[in-house]
Amino acid sequence: MKKIEIVGYQRANLGRTESQAIRAEGNVPGVLYGGDDQVHFYAPAILFRDFHLVSGAIALVLGALAANLILGQFKPGWTAMPIAHSASVWTFLAMTLAGLAYTLSGGCPGRHLFLSGEGNEDSVVFVLGLIAGAALAHNFALAAAPDQMVEGVLKVGGPALYGKIAVVVGLAYCIALGFVARGKRAEGGQS
């Protein structure tokens, strides 16, 4: 049997207000059940963190750094990064559109990918739509172009005119769809 040791402090005051105050101080309230009596305690939240995943992220960053150094592709700074542009407003609007579309569809792409693997037809259509949408965006010049250094001068990338139109139309469509769906839910229709 696996044993777990929790370092904590017994608490005398119980209740919702006390638990909220404990959480506000960065602690986790808890109750141990079993035996003759319940033990109410709190422990620092940092003790419940699982830091083994951080080592994977650090290894990924160090591996990418080593690969870029070995291949001679390391360029410190943010200027002219591959497949990145500095048109921040359009990046923000595009990510707002993506988040809104994912919310309206019932979840993030990863969730739909897993659900499609479990046989959910709606998620299968969603995943196929993502693939088709990416293909259309790149084939019809809707995807953004990266920043480039041309003869020592930074040429700012970003979406072309049709890409900007697609983002604005997509935002308008998703906002309208959200309000229509909200109205149907308020009327007692399907959600």
C-alpha positions in Angstrom: 0.0 0.0 0.0 1.2 3.5 -0.9 1.7 5.8 2.1 1.2 9.6 1.7 2.5 12.1 4.3 0.8 15.4 4.5 2.3 18.2 6.6 -0.5 20.3 7.9 -2.0 22.2 10.8 -5.1 21.3 12.8 -7.8 24.0 12.5 -10.3 24.8 15.2 -12.6 27.1 13.3 -14.8 25.4 10.7 -17.2 26.6 8.1 -17.3 28.2 4.7 -16.0 31.6 5.8 -13.0 30.1 7.6 -12.3 27.8 4.6 -12.3 30.8 2.2 -9.9 32.7 4.5 -7.6 29.6 4.6 -7.6 29.4 0.8 -7.0 33.2 0.5 -3.8 32.7 2.5 -2.5 30.1 0.0 -3.5 27.0 2.0 -5.7 24.0 1.3 -8.4 23.1 3.9 -8.9 19.4 4.4 -10.7 16.7 6.4 -9.4 13.3 7.2 -12.1 10.7 7.5 -11.8 7.3 9.1 -11.0 6.1 12.5 -13.0 7.4 15.4 -13.0 11.2 14.7 -12.7 13.5 11.7 -9.6 15.6 11.7 -10.0 19.1 10.2 -6.7 20.6 9.0 -5.1 22.9 6.5 -1.8 22.6 4.6 0.2 24.9 2.4 -0.9 24.6 -1.2 2.7 24.4 -2.4 2.9 20.9 -0.8 0.2 19.6 -3.1 1.8 20.7 -6.4 3.2 18.0 -8.6 6.5 19.4 -10.0 7.6 16.3 -12.1 5.9 17.8 -15.2 8.1 20.9 -15.0 11.1 18.7 -15.6 9.6 17.7 -19.0 9.0 21.3 -20.0 12.5 22.2 -19.0 13.9 19.3 -21.0 11.8 20.3 -24.0 13.2 23.9 -23.9 16.8 22.8 -23.4 16.4 20.2 -26.2 15.0 22.8 -28.6 17.8 25.2 -27.6 20.5 22.6 -28.2 19.0 21.6 -31.6 18.9 25.2 -32.7 22.5 25.8 -31.6 23.7 22.6 -33.4 21.9 23.5 -36.6 23.0 27.1 -36.5 19.5 28.5 -36.3 19.6 30.1 -32.9 18.7 33.8 -33.1 18.2 35.5 -29.7 15.4 38.0 -29.6 11.9 38.3 -31.0 12.7 39.8 -34.4 12.0 37.7 -37.5 11.2 34.5 -35.7 10.1 31.7 -38.1 6.3 31.5 -38.7 5.7 34.4 -36.3 4.6 38.0 -37.0 4.3 41.1 -34.8 0.8 42.2 -35.9 -0.5 41.8 -32.4 -4.0 43.2 -32.9 -4.7 40.7 -35.6 -3.2 37.9 -33.5 -5.5 38.9 -30.6 -8.6 39.1 -32.8 -7.8 35.7 -34.4 -7.3 34.1 -31.0 -10.5 35.7 -29.8 -12.3 34.2 -32.8 -10.8 30.8 -32.1 -11.7 30.8 -28.4 -15.2 31.9 -29.2 -15.7 29.3 -31.9 -14.3 26.6 -29.5 -16.6 27.7 -26.8 -19.7 27.6 -29.1 -18.7 24.1 -30.3 -18.5 22.7 -26.8 -14.8 22.5 -26.1 -11.3 22.8 -27.2 -9.8 21.0 -30.2 -8.1 18.5 -28.0 -11.3 17.5 -26.4 -13.0 17.1 -29.8 -10.0 15.0 -30.9 -10.5 12.6 -28.0 -14.2 12.5 -28.4 -13.9 11.8 -32.1 -11.7 8.8 -31.2 -14.5 7.6 -28.9 -17.0 7.7 -31.8 -18.7 11.1 -31.2 -19.9 12.1 -34.7 -20.2 15.8 -33.9 -16.5 15.8 -32.8 -15.5 14.0 -35.9 -17.1 16.7 -38.0 -15.4 19.3 -35.9 -11.9 17.8 -36.4 -12.5 17.4 -40.1 -13.6 21.0 -40.2 -10.4 22.1 -38.5 -8.3 20.2 -41.1 -10.4 21.6 -44.0 -10.3 25.1 -42.5 -6.5 25.0 -42.2 -6.2 23.8 -45.8 -8.5 26.5 -47.1 -6.7 29.2 -45.1 -3.3 28.3 -46.5 -4.5 27.7 -50.1 -6.5 30.9 -50.4 -3.9 33.2 -48.7 -6.0 33.7 -45.5 -3.2 32.6 -43.2 -0.8 35.2 -42.0 2.8 35.7 -43.3 5.8 35.8 -40.9 8.0 38.8 -40.3 11.1 38.8 -42.4 14.5 40.5 -42.5 15.0 41.7 -46.0 18.4 43.3 -46.6 18.7 44.2 -42.9 15.2 45.8 -42.8 12.4 44.2 -40.9 9.4 43.6 -43.1 6.4 43.1 -40.8 4.2 40.2 -41.7 0.7 39.4 -40.6 -2.6 38.5 -42.3 -3.3 39.8 -45.8 -6.5 41.7 -46.6 -8.6 38.6 -47.1 -7.3 37.1 -43.9 -8.4 40.2 -42.0 -11.8 40.1 -43.7 -12.1 36.4 -42.7 -11.4 37.2 -39.1 -13.9 40.1 -38.9 -16.6 38.0 -40.7 -15.9 35.0 -38.4 -16.1 37.2 -35.3 -19.4 38.7 -36.4 -20.8 35.2 -37.2 -19.8 33.7 -33.9 -21.1 36.7 -31.9 -24.4 36.5 -33.8 -24.6 32.7 -33.3 -23.9 33.2 -29.6 -26.7 35.7 -29.2 -29.2 33.5 -31.1 -28.3 30.4 -29.1 -28.6 32.4 -25.9 -32.0 33.6 -26.9 -33.2 30.1 -27.7 -31.9 28.9 -24.3 -33.8 31.8 -22.5 -37.0 30.8 -24.4 -36.7 27.2 -23.1 -35.5 25.7 -26.4 -32.5 23.5 -26.9 -29.2 24.6 -25.6 
